[in-house]
Amino acid sequence: IMSMVIMPSGLAALFIPSLPLLQSEVRHLGSHATEQVVQLFIAAMSLGEAIGPILGGLLVARLGFPWASFFMGAPLIAVLIGSLVTYDR
């Protein structure tokens, strides 16, 4: 039950600052680009919420919890490292 409280709180903490940052990056391209960013962001979050538990359950059932955690976390760590390496102030 606690996970049902903690997960949406984490999503809200991610969602609230991310969307305005994404919008500010494309604002110079016009209102259509800003709307597209919002649409893609909402679609990606919804798709992740739908597919994530299914994929996670499948990986845990097939590989066990430690390997499933590795395969779910490794791409996130790769994206984080890539973001840090390519970050341009």
C-alpha positions in Angstrom: 0.0 0.0 0.0 2.9 2.3 0.7 4.2 1.9 -2.8 0.8 3.1 -4.1 1.4 6.3 -2.2 5.1 6.8 -2.8 5.1 6.1 -6.6 2.6 8.9 -7.5 4.4 11.3 -5.3 7.7 10.6 -7.1 5.9 11.0 -10.5 4.5 14.3 -9.4 7.9 15.5 -8.2 9.3 14.6 -11.6 6.4 15.9 -13.6 6.0 19.4 -12.1 9.5 20.8 -12.8 10.0 18.8 -16.1 7.2 20.0 -18.2 7.9 23.8 -17.8 11.6 23.1 -18.6 10.7 21.2 -21.7 8.3 24.0 -22.8 10.9 26.7 -22.3 13.4 24.8 -24.5 11.0 24.9 -27.5 9.1 28.1 -26.8 11.2 30.0 -29.5 9.8 27.6 -32.1 6.2 28.7 -31.5 3.1 27.6 -29.8 2.6 24.5 -32.0 6.0 23.1 -30.8 5.1 23.8 -27.2 1.8 21.9 -27.6 3.6 19.0 -29.2 6.1 18.8 -26.4 3.2 18.6 -23.9 1.5 15.9 -26.0 4.6 13.8 -26.3 5.4 14.2 -22.6 2.0 13.1 -21.5 2.0 10.2 -24.0 5.4 9.0 -22.8 4.4 9.1 -19.2 1.1 7.3 -19.8 2.8 4.7 -21.9 5.5 4.2 -19.2 2.8 3.8 -16.5 1.0 1.2 -18.6 3.9 -0.8 -19.9 6.3 -0.5 -16.9 4.5 -2.8 -14.4 3.9 -5.4 -17.1 7.5 -5.4 -18.3 8.8 -5.3 -14.7 6.6 -8.3 -13.7 7.7 -10.2 -16.8 11.4 -9.6 -16.1 11.0 -10.5 -12.4 9.2 -13.7 -13.3 11.8 -14.7 -16.0 15.1 -13.5 -14.5 14.5 -12.9 -10.8 14.5 -9.7 -8.9 18.3 -8.8 -9.0 18.7 -9.2 -12.7 15.3 -7.5 -13.4 16.4 -4.6 -11.3 19.7 -4.4 -13.3 18.0 -4.5 -16.7 15.4 -1.8 -15.6 18.0 0.4 -14.1 20.9 0.2 -16.5 19.2 2.2 -19.3 18.3 4.9 -16.8 21.9 5.1 -15.6 23.1 5.2 -19.3 20.8 8.1 -20.0 21.9 9.9 -16.9 25.6 9.5 -17.8 24.9 10.5 -21.4 23.0 13.6 -20.2 25.8 14.7 -18.0 28.4 14.2 -20.7 26.5 16.1 -23.3 25.2 18.8 -21.1 25.9 22.3 -22.5 25.3 25.3 -20.3 
